[in-house]
């Protein structure tokens, strides 16, 4: 089995990828300089050992010899353990949230040689499905665009940087006004699922902070509907598959809107 540069790392997560056919590098000066010297875009993959979809994407794409060969020819491929480098994860998670409205892991980022993001996402299936491009298609399209339309790529990257700079200029008020609490409560209530509780549609996360806020806001504002909604959410979760009915504890999220089918992962946060 051929080993890549990750064999010299100490992170258990990175070592899990040391025998991938993808020629992975850690985030270091040599890898970043290689991208500049060869004028190749960087593919950055950020994850962690307990991440289910990180393992799925690794199996589908990074252990696929055809996909790996294309990646090695067209990109400098860098793996990062978010537990080891939360600073890198934080920067590019912000880019992902700006673009897609959400973040997560595995975090998949295509960068210019000077580390500016121009295409960001999370988990990609290896093949096109349900109208979504697969990871193989994305790699081919971006590699072609880099060769044929580099100015368009640079323009996209500059847009990302501009958006990131704008988030840094947002000022946080030193005093929490009542109007902010009212607005937050109403926004959460409008996002709520009136039938099954929780916020939004599938996948559904427990989001304890939101539920706790609604309980406290309901008492402060003397508005029972917020308390009732939060309580309904907890009851639906407790009766559903997201709660481990045998061993106890809650799974990380439900794959459906009714809290029935859990994602079989329990987190300690």
ZARO-616278 format. One line per 8 residues: number of its first residue (from 1); their letters; for each residue x, y, z of N, C-alpha, C. Coordinates in steps of 0.05 Angstrom, whole numbers. Layout:
! residues N
NUM	A	X:Y:Z:X:Y:Z:X:Y:Z ~ ...
END
This chain:
! residues 269
1	XXXXXXXX	17:-24:0:0:0:0:18:25:0 ~ 13:43:-19:29:67:-21:19:87:0 ~ 37:100:14:30:120:34:35:148:23 ~ 19:167:33:23:194:25:36:210:48 ~ 38:236:46:53:252:65:40:252:93 ~ 15:244:95:2:244:121:13:223:140 ~ 28:205:130:40:184:147:59:196:168 ~ 68:221:163:86:235:182:71:252:202
9	XXXXXXXX	45:253:200:29:269:218:24:254:245 ~ 15:268:265:9:256:291:-21:254:296 ~ -37:269:281:-66:268:285:-78:241:277 ~ -94:228:294:-106:203:287:-124:205:262 ~ -137:228:259:-155:233:236:-138:234:210 ~ -116:248:210:-99:250:187:-87:223:180 ~ -79:209:201:-66:182:196:-86:163:184 ~ -112:167:188:-132:149:176:-131:152:145
17	XXXXXXXX	-121:174:135:-120:180:107:-93:176:94 ~ -74:166:110:-46:163:101:-43:143:78 ~ -62:124:76:-60:104:55:-80:108:32 ~ -93:132:32:-111:139:10:-94:141:-16 ~ -106:135:-39:-91:140:-64:-88:170:-70 ~ -104:187:-57:-101:216:-59:-74:223:-47 ~ -59:239:-60:-33:248:-50:-37:271:-31 ~ -46:265:-7:-52:285:13:-27:298:24
25	XXXXXXXX	-29:324:31:-9:338:46:-23:349:71 ~ -7:354:92:-17:370:114:-16:399:107 ~ -28:416:124:-27:445:119:0:455:129 ~ 18:459:110:45:468:118:57:484:95 ~ 79:496:100:92:514:81:99:500:55 ~ 108:475:57:116:460:33:92:456:14 ~ 69:448:25:46:443:9:36:469:-4 ~ 35:491:12:25:516:1:44:527:-20
33	XXXXXXXX	70:523:-16:89:533:-36:87:516:-62 ~ 82:490:-59:79:472:-82:56:482:-100 ~ 34:491:-87:11:501:-103:20:526:-119 ~ 35:543:-107:44:567:-121:64:560:-143 ~ 83:543:-137:104:536:-157:91:522:-181 ~ 71:505:-177:59:491:-199:34:504:-210 ~ 27:527:-198:3:542:-206:-21:524:-207 ~ -25:509:-185:-48:492:-183:-67:501:-161
41	XXXXXXXX	-93:498:-165:-111:504:-143:-108:483:-121 ~ -116:491:-97:-115:473:-74:-142:462:-68 ~ -144:436:-63:-168:424:-52:-163:419:-23 ~ -178:432:-6:-176:430:23:-199:415:34 ~ -193:393:49:-214:377:62:-210:378:92 ~ -230:388:107:-228:391:136:-248:372:148 ~ -239:357:168:-257:338:182:-247:331:209 ~ -258:309:220:-249:299:246:-257:270:249
49	XXXXXXXX	-245:256:268:-247:227:269:-275:217:273 ~ -291:231:289:-318:221:295:-339:229:275 ~ -331:241:253:-350:252:233:-359:230:214 ~ -385:223:215:-395:202:198:-392:208:168 ~ -400:232:160:-400:239:131:-371:243:121 ~ -353:249:139:-324:250:131:-316:222:122 ~ -324:202:136:-316:174:129:-330:165:104 ~ -356:174:100:-370:166:76:-357:179:51
57	XXXXXXXX	-350:204:53:-337:217:30:-310:206:25 ~ -296:198:46:-269:186:42:-272:160:27 ~ -291:143:35:-295:117:23:-304:121:-6 ~ -323:139:-11:-334:142:-38:-314:155:-58 ~ -300:176:-48:-284:192:-66:-254:189:-62 ~ -245:191:-37:-216:192:-33:-203:164:-34 ~ -219:143:-33:-208:116:-37:-214:106:-65 ~ -225:123:-82:-232:116:-109:-207:123:-127
65	XXXXXXXX	-195:103:-139:-170:108:-154:-173:128:-177 ~ -196:127:-191:-200:145:-214:-203:174:-204 ~ -218:178:-183:-222:204:-172:-195:214:-161 ~ -181:197:-147:-155:205:-135:-135:213:-156 ~ -134:198:-178:-115:204:-200:-121:232:-211 ~ -146:238:-215:-153:265:-225:-146:287:-205 ~ -151:282:-180:-144:301:-159:-114:306:-158 ~ -99:285:-160:-70:288:-159:-58:303:-182
73	XXXXXXXX	-71:300:-206:-61:313:-230:-68:343:-230 ~ -90:350:-218:-101:377:-222:-101:395:-197 ~ -97:383:-174:-98:399:-149:-75:392:-130 ~ -69:410:-112:-52:403:-89:-72:398:-67 ~ -73:373:-57:-94:364:-39:-84:365:-10 ~ -99:379:7:-91:384:35:-113:374:54 ~ -105:358:73:-123:348:94:-118:363:120 ~ -139:371:134:-136:385:159:-155:372:180
81	XXXXXXXX	-145:367:203:-161:358:226:-171:383:241 ~ -197:387:241:-208:411:254:-201:413:283 ~ -197:390:296:-189:390:325:-161:401:328 ~ -145:397:308:-117:406:309:-114:435:300 ~ -130:443:280:-128:470:269:-155:483:267 ~ -167:489:291:-193:503:290:-192:530:277 ~ -169:542:276:-166:569:263:-172:567:233 ~ -160:546:220:-165:542:192:-194:535:187
89	XXXXXXXX	-205:517:203:-233:510:201:-251:534:203 ~ -246:551:222:-263:575:227:-264:593:203 ~ -241:598:191:-240:616:168:-257:606:145 ~ -253:580:138:-267:570:114:-295:561:120 ~ -302:555:146:-330:551:153:-346:577:148 ~ -334:599:154:-348:625:149:-354:628:119 ~ -334:621:103:-338:623:74:-361:604:65 ~ -362:581:77:-383:561:70:-410:572:78
97	XXXXXXXX	-412:583:102:-437:593:112:-447:617:96 ~ -429:634:87:-436:657:70:-448:647:44 ~ -436:626:32:-445:616:6:-469:599:7 ~ -470:580:26:-492:560:26:-512:564:48 ~ -507:582:67:-525:587:89:-521:567:112 ~ -503:549:109:-497:529:130:-468:519:127 ~ -459:507:149:-432:496:149:-434:467:156 ~ -411:455:162:-411:427:171:-386:413:161
105	XXXXXXXX	-385:387:166:-362:371:159:-371:346:145 ~ -355:336:126:-330:347:118:-333:374:104 ~ -315:392:109:-314:417:96:-297:415:71 ~ -308:420:48:-294:417:23:-290:444:10 ~ -265:452:7:-259:480:-3:-239:479:-26 ~ -245:492:-47:-226:495:-69:-215:523:-67 ~ -188:525:-67:-174:550:-62:-155:557:-85 ~ -150:583:-89:-129:591:-107:-102:584:-93
113	XXXXXXXX	-80:585:-108:-54:579:-96:-47:597:-72 ~ -59:621:-71:-54:638:-48:-76:636:-27 ~ -90:613:-27:-109:605:-6:-135:620:-4 ~ -143:632:-26:-169:646:-27:-190:626:-37 ~ -213:623:-23:-233:604:-31:-248:614:-56 ~ -254:595:-74:-271:602:-96:-295:583:-100 ~ -294:560:-86:-317:542:-87:-317:526:-61 ~ -340:527:-47:-341:515:-20:-366:498:-17
121	XXXXXXXX	-364:476:-2:-386:459:4:-379:441:27 ~ -396:422:32:-390:402:54:-387:375:41 ~ -406:357:47:-405:330:36:-415:331:7 ~ -400:318:-11:-409:314:-38:-409:284:-45 ~ -431:273:-55:-430:246:-64:-411:244:-88 ~ -400:221:-93:-380:219:-114:-393:222:-142 ~ -418:213:-145:-431:215:-171:-454:235:-170 ~ -461:246:-193:-484:264:-195:-509:250:-186
129	XXXXXXXX	-526:264:-170:-551:251:-161:-571:272:-153 ~ -596:267:-159:-618:285:-152:-613:314:-161 ~ -602:317:-185:-597:343:-196:-573:358:-184 ~ -558:344:-166:-535:356:-154:-510:345:-167 ~ -490:362:-173:-465:351:-184:-450:335:-163 ~ -438:313:-171:-422:297:-154:-394:308:-151 ~ -378:297:-133:-351:307:-128:-334:305:-153 ~ -337:282:-168:-321:279:-192:-327:301:-212
137	XXXXXXXX	-352:307:-216:-360:328:-235:-350:355:-227 ~ -352:361:-201:-343:386:-190:-313:390:-195 ~ -297:369:-190:-268:370:-194:-262:376:-223 ~ -276:361:-241:-271:365:-270:-278:393:-279 ~ -301:403:-270:-309:430:-279:-291:452:-268 ~ -283:449:-243:-265:470:-232:-237:469:-243 ~ -227:445:-248:-201:442:-260:-201:455:-288 ~ -222:450:-303:-224:461:-330:-227:492:-329
145	XXXXXXXX	-243:502:-310:-246:531:-307:-219:544:-299 ~ -204:530:-282:-178:541:-274:-159:544:-298 ~ -160:525:-316:-143:526:-339:-152:545:-361 ~ -179:547:-364:-190:562:-387:-200:590:-379 ~ -208:593:-354:-220:619:-345:-209:627:-318 ~ -182:629:-316:-171:635:-289:-180:662:-278 ~ -185:681:-296:-194:708:-286:-221:706:-272 ~ -239:688:-283:-265:684:-270:-262:672:-242
153	XXXXXXXX	-243:653:-240:-237:641:-214:-227:662:-194 ~ -209:679:-203:-198:700:-186:-220:719:-177 ~ -238:725:-196:-260:744:-189:-278:732:-168 ~ -284:706:-171:-300:692:-151:-286:692:-124 ~ -260:687:-124:-245:687:-99:-245:714:-85 ~ -243:735:-101:-243:762:-89:-270:768:-77 ~ -292:758:-89:-319:762:-78:-321:748:-51 ~ -309:725:-49:-309:711:-23:-294:728:-2
161	XXXXXXXX	-271:738:-9:-255:753:10:-270:778:18 ~ -283:791:-1:-298:815:6:-321:809:25 ~ -335:787:20:-357:779:38:-346:772:66 ~ -323:759:68:-311:752:94:-303:778:109 ~ -293:797:95:-285:822:108:-310:837:118 ~ -332:835:104:-356:848:113:-366:836:140 ~ -363:810:143:-371:797:168:-355:807:192 ~ -329:814:186:-312:823:208:-319:852:217
169	XXXXXXXX	-334:866:200:-341:894:207:-368:896:222 ~ -381:873:225:-407:874:240:-401:879:269 ~ -414:899:280:-410:906:308:-431:893:326 ~ -421:883:348:-439:870:367:-447:890:388 ~ -473:895:393:-481:915:413:-472:907:441 ~ -463:927:456:-454:922:483:-477:917:502 ~ -501:926:495:-524:922:512:-545:907:496 ~ -557:887:508:-577:870:494:-604:883:497
177	XXXXXXXX	-614:895:476:-640:909:476:-663:889:475 ~ -685:896:487:-709:879:487:-718:873:458 ~ -716:893:441:-725:889:413:-710:866:399 ~ -684:862:406:-669:840:395:-680:813:404 ~ -687:812:429:-699:787:440:-726:781:427 ~ -742:802:424:-768:798:411:-765:788:382 ~ -746:801:368:-742:793:340:-731:764:338 ~ -713:757:356:-701:730:356:-723:709:361
185	XXXXXXXX	-740:715:381:-761:696:388:-781:692:365 ~ -788:714:352:-807:712:330:-795:697:306 ~ -769:702:301:-756:689:278:-755:659:283 ~ -748:651:308:-747:622:315:-775:610:313 ~ -795:624:322:-822:614:322:-832:609:293 ~ -824:628:275:-832:625:247:-817:602:233 ~ -794:596:243:-779:573:232:-789:546:243 ~ -805:548:264:-813:523:278:-832:506:261
193	XXXXXXXX	-830:480:265:-849:461:253:-873:458:272 ~ -896:468:264:-919:467:283:-930:439:289 ~ -923:420:272:-933:393:275:-914:376:292 ~ -889:376:286:-870:358:299:-850:373:317 ~ -852:399:318:-832:414:334:-805:416:320 ~ -787:429:333:-761:433:320:-762:455:300 ~ -739:460:287:-736:482:269:-729:473:241 ~ -744:483:221:-738:476:194:-748:448:188
201	XXXXXXXX	-737:437:166:-745:410:157:-721:391:161 ~ -722:368:149:-700:348:152:-675:358:139 ~ -651:352:150:-647:339:176:-653:358:199 ~ -662:347:222:-669:364:245:-649:359:267 ~ -638:381:278:-620:380:300:-635:388:326 ~ -627:377:349:-641:384:374:-640:414:381 ~ -616:426:376:-612:455:381:-622:464:408 ~ -609:454:428:-617:460:456:-616:490:463
209	XXXXXXXX	-598:505:451:-597:534:457:-622:548:448 ~ -633:541:425:-658:554:415:-681:547:433 ~ -683:521:441:-705:512:458:-704:526:485 ~ -680:527:497:-676:540:523:-684:570:521 ~ -676:583:499:-682:611:496:-712:615:495 ~ -727:598:481:-756:602:479:-770:598:506 ~ -760:579:522:-771:575:549:-767:601:566 ~ -743:612:565:-737:635:581:-751:660:571
217	XXXXXXXX	-752:662:544:-766:686:532:-796:685:539 ~ -808:661:538:-836:658:544:-843:668:572 ~ -826:661:591:-830:670:618:-826:700:621 ~ -805:710:608:-800:739:610:-822:756:598 ~ -831:747:574:-851:763:559:-880:756:567 ~ -883:735:583:-909:725:591:-926:718:566 ~ -913:703:548:-926:694:523:-924:663:522 ~ -946:649:530:-945:620:533:-939:605:507
225	XXXXXXXX	-945:616:484:-942:601:459:-913:592:454 ~ -894:608:464:-866:600:460:-859:577:478 ~ -869:577:503:-865:555:521:-878:529:510 ~ -902:532:500:-916:509:489:-901:496:465 ~ -890:513:448:-876:503:425:-850:489:434 ~ -835:500:452:-811:488:462:-817:461:475 ~ -838:460:491:-846:436:505:-854:414:485 ~ -869:422:464:-877:403:443:-853:391:430
233	XXXXXXXX	-833:408:424:-808:398:412:-795:377:429 ~ -792:382:455:-779:363:472:-795:337:474 ~ -822:338:475:-838:314:477:-836:297:451 ~ -836:311:428:-833:296:403:-806:283:401 ~ -785:297:410:-759:285:410:-757:261:428 ~ -769:264:452:-767:242:472:-781:217:463 ~ -802:220:447:-817:197:437:-806:186:411 ~ -788:201:398:-778:193:372:-752:177:373
241	XXXXXXXX	-743:170:349:-719:154:347:-694:169:352 ~ -695:196:352:-671:212:358:-662:207:387 ~ -682:199:404:-675:192:432:-671:162:432 ~ -648:153:443:-642:125:445:-660:112:467 ~ -680:98:457:-701:88:475:-690:65:493 ~ -667:54:486:-656:32:501:-634:41:520 ~ -614:55:509:-591:63:525:-592:91:536 ~ -612:107:526:-614:134:535:-596:153:519
249	XXXXXXXX	-600:178:522:-584:198:508:-596:204:480 ~ -588:227:470:-598:236:444:-577:233:422 ~ -586:224:399:-568:223:376:-564:252:365 ~ -544:255:348:-536:281:339:-559:296:324 ~ -573:281:307:-595:294:293:-613:273:281 ~ -637:281:272:-655:263:259:-654:268:228 ~ -654:246:213:-652:249:184:-679:255:172 ~ -701:254:187:-727:261:177:-739:283:195
257	XXXXXXXX	-762:294:186:-774:317:200:-790:308:225 ~ -795:282:228:-812:272:250:-796:262:274 ~ -769:265:273:-752:256:294:-750:225:296 ~ -758:211:275:-760:182:277:-734:167:271 ~ -720:176:250:-696:162:241:-671:177:249 ~ -655:167:268:-632:183:278:-608:179:260 ~ -590:198:261:-563:195:252:-548:183:275 ~ -538:158:272:-528:143:295:-501:153:304
265	XXXXX	-501:176:317:-477:188:328:-485:204:352 ~ -472:200:375:-478:215:399:-454:233:405 ~ -460:259:409:-439:278:415:-440:285:444 ~ -417:294:455:-414:301:483:-417:331:488 ~ -422:346:466:-425:375:471:-454:381:476
END
